[in-house]
Amino acid sequence: MDRDVAVVLSGGAVNGVLLELGFLKRLRDSELWPRIGWIYGTSAGALTGTMAALDRLDELEEFMLRLQPDDTFRPNRLWRQPLLGSHDYRLPETVRDRIGDTVQLARDLAAAPVEVFVTATDVSVDAQGAYELLYSSRTTSPEEMAEAILASAAISGLVLPMRVGDRIATDGAWVRNFPLGHAYHRPGVELIVSFRYLPTYPESSALWLGRLRRRLERFGRVPPVAALLAEVREAEERAARGEPAHWGDLIVRLMRVTVQQNTIQEEKWAQEKDESIAELARLREEVGRVLRAEGGRRGERLARSIDERFAAAEFPFRHDRLVPRVAVQGTVGHASLETTSRNPQPWTDDAKRKLIERGYSLLDEELRELRVA
């Protein structure tokens, strides 16, 4: 069977991985699965896309059911945060221990019938242009591809960037959280099946500032501690007014804005492109029909001339074609699992299974409506 389907998977941290796992399990049960030729993924989508291309979704499910917050991002001690970030990136080690050597995974990926593309953000000192790094499982060395998959999922608000070949890279969500445009540009793609995670962010909490203040108040007569106490109280006041309490809070807010903005723009671009192509085709057909009907003896010649002019028009999308898309958007509902807090609650099997089932059912609804088996 010809491979003419591209899959696009957005970022979304642990919630995104679980929803996409269910989405991919439903896709595996459909007639579209053997037609998949390309998978484009960012962050969570890079991880799930890799396991889907290797047809190891059951192994990914087992891995996710065992996973706990400390296996992904472990909070650093307060004194280390200014130098190393708020968390230690534990996921690479966890993947190696429980799934296998990441370089071997990348070697297997290079030989797989499905080509995987991973997006990361270039934060090298000499980075230029769009700051986007795109890695292909077919053209990137296994060593570099293994680094790229994990760098794409390195949430910048928590951990430092990683080295990928000769570049310094971090979470791909900064530049392209939903790599839909790459699938549109790929020759041979006749259908796109996409999943976009719709995050619901927890309200920023300043409770830890109160705990810190109460501890410091025991030593409030010591001048340096008194000065720090004053700063902590000001931070609490900012939080009470809805302002960022500290620089970390500000970075997290800005990251949310950036990720959501580039995700929305990606879908908006795709929709406007489809509408423009369709409208141009209708206009071309209508002008030709009017000329042939009302142009008299010169009608046919004029219609051909206009048609040639349309064909030569320098529109950016003039040689593109409409690519149908099965588009799924998913939220977590009431089963959200958090990675960013310093003391996250344990992730229960029940919550994880609900997210997997939710991803499965969201695609199932779309396929049933389209009557795809």
C-alpha positions as CSV (number, residue, x, y, z in Angstrom):
1,M,0.0,0.0,0.0
2,D,1.2,3.5,-0.9
3,R,2.2,5.6,2.1
4,D,0.4,8.9,1.6
5,V,-0.7,9.9,5.2
6,A,1.2,12.3,7.4
7,V,0.7,12.5,11.2
8,V,1.2,15.7,13.1
9,L,1.6,15.7,16.9
10,S,1.9,18.8,19.1
11,G,3.7,19.3,22.4
12,G,1.9,18.9,25.7
13,A,4.2,17.4,28.4
14,V,2.9,14.3,30.2
15,N,-0.7,15.1,29.5
16,G,0.1,15.4,25.8
17,V,2.0,12.1,25.7
18,L,-1.0,10.2,27.2
19,L,-3.6,11.8,25.0
20,E,-1.5,11.2,21.9
21,L,-0.9,7.6,23.0
22,G,-4.6,7.0,22.9
23,F,-5.0,8.9,19.7
24,L,-2.3,6.8,18.1
25,K,-3.7,3.5,19.4
26,R,-7.0,4.4,17.7
27,L,-5.1,5.3,14.5
28,R,-3.4,1.9,14.7
29,D,-6.8,0.3,14.7
30,S,-7.8,2.1,11.5
31,E,-7.3,1.4,7.9
32,L,-5.0,4.5,7.8
33,W,-2.2,3.0,9.9
34,P,-0.4,1.2,7.0
35,R,-0.6,4.3,4.9
36,I,1.4,6.5,7.3
37,G,4.6,7.6,5.7
38,W,5.6,10.6,7.9
39,I,5.2,11.7,11.5
40,Y,6.0,15.3,12.6
41,G,6.3,15.8,16.3
42,T,7.3,18.4,18.8
43,S,8.2,17.7,22.5
44,A,5.6,15.2,23.6
45,G,4.8,14.5,20.0
46,A,8.5,13.7,19.3
47,L,8.4,11.0,22.0
48,T,5.1,9.5,21.0
49,G,5.9,9.8,17.3
50,T,9.1,7.9,17.7
51,M,7.4,5.0,19.4
52,A,4.5,5.0,16.8
53,A,6.9,4.8,13.9
54,L,8.6,1.8,15.6
55,D,5.1,0.3,16.2
56,R,5.9,0.1,19.9
57,L,2.8,1.8,21.4
58,D,2.1,-1.0,23.8
59,E,5.6,-0.6,25.2
60,L,5.1,3.2,25.5
61,E,1.9,2.6,27.4
62,E,3.6,0.3,29.9
63,F,6.4,2.9,30.2
64,M,3.9,5.7,30.9
65,L,1.9,3.7,33.5
66,R,5.1,3.3,35.5
67,L,6.2,6.9,35.1
68,Q,6.1,9.3,38.1
69,P,7.0,13.0,38.3
70,D,10.5,12.5,39.6
71,D,11.2,10.2,36.6
72,T,10.8,13.2,34.3
73,F,11.7,16.5,36.0
74,R,13.1,16.3,39.5
75,P,13.1,19.6,41.5
76,N,16.5,21.0,42.2
77,R,17.4,22.4,45.6
78,L,16.7,26.1,45.9
79,W,20.4,27.1,46.0
80,R,21.0,25.3,42.7
81,Q,18.2,26.9,40.8
82,P,20.0,30.1,39.7
83,L,22.7,28.0,38.1
84,L,20.9,24.8,36.8
85,G,17.2,25.7,36.5
86,S,14.4,24.7,38.7
87,H,14.5,21.0,37.8
88,D,16.9,18.2,36.8
89,Y,16.0,16.6,33.5
90,R,15.6,13.0,34.5
91,L,13.6,11.7,31.4
92,P,16.7,10.8,29.3
93,E,18.0,8.5,32.0
94,T,14.5,7.0,32.6
95,V,14.0,6.3,28.9
96,R,17.4,4.5,28.7
97,D,16.7,2.4,31.8
98,R,13.1,1.4,30.9
99,I,12.9,1.5,27.1
100,G,16.5,1.1,25.9
101,D,19.5,2.9,24.5
102,T,18.2,6.0,22.7
103,V,20.9,5.8,20.0
104,Q,19.7,2.3,19.2
105,L,16.1,3.6,19.1
106,A,17.3,6.1,16.6
107,R,19.0,3.4,14.5
108,D,15.8,1.4,14.5
109,L,14.0,4.6,13.5
110,A,16.3,5.1,10.5
111,A,15.3,1.7,9.2
112,A,11.6,2.1,9.9
113,P,9.1,2.5,7.0
114,V,7.9,5.7,8.6
115,E,10.0,8.9,8.5
116,V,10.0,10.9,11.7
117,F,10.7,14.6,11.9
118,V,11.4,16.3,15.3
119,T,11.4,20.0,16.0
120,A,13.7,21.8,18.5
121,T,14.6,25.4,19.2
122,D,18.1,26.6,18.5
123,V,19.5,28.6,21.3
124,S,23.2,28.5,20.2
125,V,25.1,31.7,20.5
126,D,25.3,31.9,16.7
127,A,21.7,30.9,16.1
128,Q,20.1,32.9,13.3
129,G,16.9,33.0,11.1
130,A,13.9,31.2,12.5
131,Y,15.8,29.5,15.3
132,E,14.1,26.3,14.3
133,L,15.9,23.0,14.1
134,L,14.2,20.1,12.1
135,Y,15.7,16.6,12.3
136,S,14.7,13.7,10.1
137,S,15.2,10.1,11.1
138,R,16.4,9.4,7.5
139,T,19.0,12.1,7.1
140,T,20.2,12.7,10.7
141,S,22.8,10.4,12.3
142,P,21.3,8.1,15.0
143,E,23.5,9.8,17.7
144,E,22.2,13.3,16.8
145,M,18.6,12.1,16.3
146,A,18.6,10.5,19.8
147,E,19.7,13.9,21.3
148,A,17.2,15.8,19.2
149,I,14.2,13.8,20.4
150,L,15.1,14.4,24.1
151,A,16.0,18.1,23.5
152,S,12.7,18.7,21.9
153,A,11.0,17.6,25.2
154,A,13.3,19.6,27.5
155,I,10.8,22.2,28.9
156,S,12.8,25.4,29.0
157,G,10.9,26.8,32.0
158,L,12.3,23.9,34.0
159,V,15.7,22.7,32.7
160,L,18.7,23.9,30.8
161,P,19.0,23.2,27.0
162,M,20.9,20.2,25.6
163,R,23.6,19.7,23.0
164,V,22.4,18.2,19.7
165,G,25.4,17.7,17.4
166,D,27.0,21.2,17.1
167,R,23.9,23.1,18.2
168,I,22.5,23.9,21.7
169,A,18.8,23.1,21.6
170,T,15.7,23.1,23.8
171,D,12.0,22.6,23.8
172,G,10.7,22.9,20.2
173,A,7.4,24.4,21.4
174,W,9.1,27.9,21.4
175,V,9.2,28.0,17.6
176,R,6.8,25.3,16.3
177,N,4.7,23.6,18.9
178,F,2.4,22.1,16.2
179,P,4.4,21.3,13.1
180,L,1.5,21.3,10.7
181,G,3.2,23.4,8.0
182,H,5.9,20.9,7.4
183,A,3.4,18.2,6.6
184,Y,1.6,20.5,4.1
185,H,4.9,21.1,2.3
186,R,5.8,17.4,2.0
187,P,5.4,16.0,-1.5
188,G,3.3,12.8,-1.6
189,V,1.1,13.7,1.4
190,E,-2.6,13.2,0.5
191,L,-4.1,13.2,4.0
192,I,-3.0,14.7,7.3
193,V,-4.1,13.3,10.6
194,S,-3.3,15.7,13.4
195,F,-3.6,16.0,17.2
196,R,-3.3,19.3,19.0
197,Y,-3.2,19.4,22.7
198,L,-5.2,22.3,24.3
199,P,-3.6,23.1,27.6
200,T,-5.4,24.3,30.7
201,Y,-2.8,25.8,32.9
202,P,-3.0,25.6,36.7
203,E,-3.3,28.9,38.5
204,S,0.1,30.1,39.6
205,S,0.6,29.5,43.4
206,A,2.6,31.6,45.8
207,L,2.0,29.4,48.8
208,W,5.7,28.4,48.8
209,L,6.5,32.1,49.4
210,G,4.4,32.1,52.5
211,R,6.2,29.0,53.8
212,L,9.5,30.6,53.1
213,R,8.5,33.8,54.8
214,R,7.4,31.9,58.0
215,R,10.8,30.1,58.1
216,L,12.7,33.3,57.7
217,E,10.7,35.2,60.3
218,R,12.4,33.1,63.0
219,F,15.7,34.9,62.1
220,G,14.1,38.2,61.2
221,R,16.5,40.2,63.4
222,V,19.5,39.2,61.4
223,P,20.0,42.1,58.9
224,P,20.5,40.0,55.7
225,V,17.5,37.9,56.6
226,A,15.4,41.0,57.3
227,A,16.2,42.3,53.8
228,L,15.3,39.0,52.2
229,L,12.1,39.0,54.2
230,A,11.1,42.4,52.8
231,E,11.6,41.0,49.3
232,V,9.5,37.9,50.0
233,R,6.7,40.0,51.4
234,E,6.8,42.2,48.2
235,A,6.7,39.1,46.1
236,E,3.6,37.9,48.0
237,E,1.9,41.2,47.4
238,R,2.6,41.0,43.7
239,A,1.1,37.5,43.6
240,A,-2.0,38.8,45.4
241,R,-2.5,41.4,42.7
242,G,-2.2,38.8,40.0
243,E,1.3,40.0,38.9
244,P,4.3,37.6,38.4
245,A,5.7,37.0,41.9
246,H,9.2,36.3,40.6
247,W,11.2,36.0,37.4
248,G,10.4,32.2,37.1
249,D,6.7,33.0,37.1
250,L,7.2,35.6,34.4
251,I,9.2,33.2,32.2
252,V,6.5,30.5,32.5
253,R,3.8,33.1,31.6
254,L,5.8,34.2,28.6
255,M,6.4,30.7,27.4
256,R,2.7,29.9,27.6
257,V,2.0,33.0,25.4
258,T,4.7,32.0,22.8
259,V,3.6,28.4,22.6
260,Q,-0.1,29.2,22.2
261,Q,0.5,32.0,19.7
262,N,2.7,29.9,17.4
263,T,0.3,27.0,17.6
264,I,-2.7,29.2,16.7
265,Q,-0.8,30.8,13.9
266,E,0.2,27.4,12.5
267,E,-3.5,26.3,12.2
268,K,-4.6,29.7,11.0
269,W,-1.9,29.6,8.2
270,A,-3.1,26.1,7.1
271,Q,-6.8,27.2,7.1
272,E,-6.1,30.4,5.2
273,K,-4.0,28.5,2.7
274,D,-6.7,26.0,2.1
275,E,-9.3,28.7,1.7
276,S,-7.1,30.7,-0.7
277,I,-6.3,27.6,-2.9
278,A,-10.0,26.7,-3.1
279,E,-11.1,30.3,-3.8
280,L,-8.5,30.7,-6.5
281,A,-9.7,27.5,-8.2
282,R,-13.3,28.6,-8.1
283,L,-12.4,32.0,-9.5
284,R,-10.4,30.5,-12.3
285,E,-13.2,28.2,-13.2
286,E,-15.9,30.9,-13.0
287,V,-14.0,33.4,-15.2
288,G,-13.4,30.7,-17.8
289,R,-17.1,29.8,-17.8
290,V,-18.2,33.4,-18.1
291,L,-15.9,34.0,-21.0
292,R,-16.9,30.9,-22.9
293,A,-20.6,31.7,-22.3
294,E,-20.6,35.4,-23.1
295,G,-17.4,36.0,-25.1
296,G,-18.9,35.2,-28.5
297,R,-16.5,33.9,-31.1
298,R,-13.5,35.0,-29.1
299,G,-14.7,33.4,-25.9
300,E,-12.8,30.2,-26.1
301,R,-9.5,31.9,-27.0
302,L,-10.0,34.5,-24.2
303,A,-10.8,31.7,-21.7
304,R,-7.6,29.8,-22.7
305,S,-5.6,33.0,-22.3
306,I,-7.0,33.8,-18.9
307,D,-6.4,30.2,-17.9
308,E,-2.7,30.5,-18.9
309,R,-2.4,33.7,-16.9
310,F,-3.8,32.0,-13.8
311,A,-1.4,29.2,-14.2
312,A,1.5,31.6,-14.4
313,A,0.4,33.8,-11.5
314,E,3.1,34.3,-8.9
315,F,1.0,33.4,-5.8
316,P,3.1,31.8,-3.1
317,F,0.7,28.8,-3.0
318,R,0.0,28.6,-6.8
319,H,1.4,25.1,-7.2
320,D,0.0,23.8,-3.9
321,R,-3.0,21.5,-3.6
322,L,-5.7,21.1,-1.1
323,V,-4.7,18.5,1.5
324,P,-7.6,17.1,3.5
325,R,-7.0,16.8,7.3
326,V,-8.5,14.8,10.1
327,A,-8.0,17.3,12.9
328,V,-8.4,16.4,16.6
329,Q,-8.0,18.8,19.5
330,G,-7.9,17.5,23.0
331,T,-8.0,18.8,26.6
332,V,-7.4,16.8,29.7
333,G,-10.8,17.2,31.3
334,H,-10.5,16.4,35.0
335,A,-7.4,14.1,34.8
336,S,-4.6,16.7,34.4
337,L,-1.1,15.5,35.5
338,E,1.3,18.3,36.5
339,T,5.1,18.4,36.0
340,T,6.0,22.0,36.8
341,S,5.2,22.2,40.6
342,R,7.9,21.5,43.1
343,N,5.7,19.0,45.0
344,P,3.5,17.3,42.4
345,Q,1.0,14.7,43.4
346,P,1.7,11.1,42.4
347,W,0.3,10.2,39.0
348,T,-2.3,7.5,39.4
349,D,-2.9,4.7,36.9
350,D,-6.6,5.7,36.9
351,A,-5.8,9.3,35.7
352,K,-3.3,8.0,33.1
353,R,-5.8,5.5,31.7
354,K,-8.5,8.2,31.5
355,L,-6.2,10.4,29.4
356,I,-5.3,7.5,27.1
357,E,-9.0,6.6,26.7
358,R,-9.8,10.2,26.0
359,G,-7.3,10.5,23.2
360,Y,-8.6,7.2,21.7
361,S,-12.2,8.4,21.8
362,L,-11.5,11.8,20.4
363,L,-10.1,10.3,17.2
364,D,-12.7,7.6,17.2
365,E,-15.4,10.2,17.0
366,E,-13.7,11.9,14.0
367,L,-13.2,8.7,12.1
368,R,-16.7,7.5,12.7
369,E,-18.1,10.8,11.4
370,L,-15.9,10.5,8.3
371,R,-16.8,6.8,8.0
372,V,-13.2,5.6,8.2
373,A,-12.8,2.1,9.4
